[in-house]
Amino acid sequence: MGFKNNAYAKVWDVEKRDGYVNIRMSTSYKDKNTEEYKTDFSGFAKLLGGAKDKPVIVGDRIKIISCEVKNKYNKERRTTYTDYIIWDLEIQSEATPYNTNNSGSGGVDWDDPDLPF
């Protein structure tokens, strides 16, 4: 389904920053030939506006209500930076955090053998 309005995504990491929330997320689609799910977007997105106030945690499935993509060019570094921004979202299913530590991993036990990646 990709990164777009009304797409569903899985949240893999959550990091609260000053003024926004940064999440690592992915979207996927079902391949009609193999019946397997394929990832079509995996990356970081900033939660701004109403989205930054939603209680998103690792493992949540979210519906992106409003989003945009912006890029900017840095002349000194000769690099273009792309920002994926989510302005509003709905939490579709609430996850149970793997643990309650606040080590910046959003509560994911990266050594868990049952993780799908």
N, C-alpha and C positions, 0 to 999 in steps of 0.2 A: 504494500500500500504506500510506502514511502513517507517522507516527512511532509505533511500537508494538513490543512484543516480537515477535521473529522476522521483523521487516521488514529489507529490504536497503537500504543507503544508499551514496551516493558521497561521498567526503571531498574537499572543495575547499580547505580551509585548516586548518592545525594550529598552535596556539600554546600552548606550555607555560607554565603559570603556577605559582605557589607552591602546591603541594598538589593541583593538578588540571590537566587538559589541556582546552583549549577548542577545539572544532572547528566549522567551517562545513560543513554537509552538506546533501544533498537526497535525497528519495525520489521515485519516480515509478511510474506504472502504464501499461499499454498500453491505449489506447483501442480497444475492439473494433470500432468503426465505421470508424475511420481507420487503424488499425494503427500509429499514432504513439504515442510515449511522452510522457506529460504529467506535469509536476512537481506533486506534491500536498503536499509539505512542503519548505521551504527555510529554513534558519535555523541558529542556533548551538545547540550542546549541550555540556554539561560532561561530561567523562569522570572518573568517581570510582570508588572501590573497585578492583576488579580491572581495570576498563577503562583506568584511567589508566596502568597499567604495560605495556599492549600497545604495540608499536612501530608505531603508526598514522602513515602519511605521506600527503601530498597525492596524490590519485589512487587511493587504496585503495578497494576495495569491501568494506563491512563488513556483518555480520549482527548486528543488535541483539538480544542475548540477554535482557537485563533492563534496564528503563528506567522512569522515572516523570516526571510533570509536576507541578511545585509552583508556587504563586504566593503572593505576599505583598503586602500593601497598605502603602504609606508614607503616613502621615497628613499629614506636613508638605508633601509634594509632591502629594498627592491622586492618586497613581499606583499602579497594580497592576503588579508585575513578575512575569514568568513565567520559570521555569527549566526547561529540558529537560535531564534528567540520564540518562546511560547508565552503568549499574553494571557491566555485563559485555557483551562483544562478541566476535565471531570475525572475523578478517581473512579474507575470501573470496578476494581476489586482491591480490597485492602490486604496487604501482605502482613505476615508476622515476621518481624526482624529475626535474623538468625541468632543474633546476640545483641546485647544492649551496650556494647562498648562504644565509645565515641572517638575512635582512632582515625577518623577521616575516611574510612572505608564504607560508611553508611550502614555498618552492622553486618556486612557480608563475611562469612567464613570462607575465604578463598581456597582453603584446603578441602572443602566439602566435596567428596567424590561424586555427589549427585547433581552438581551444577551442570547445566546443559552446554557448557563451552569449555 
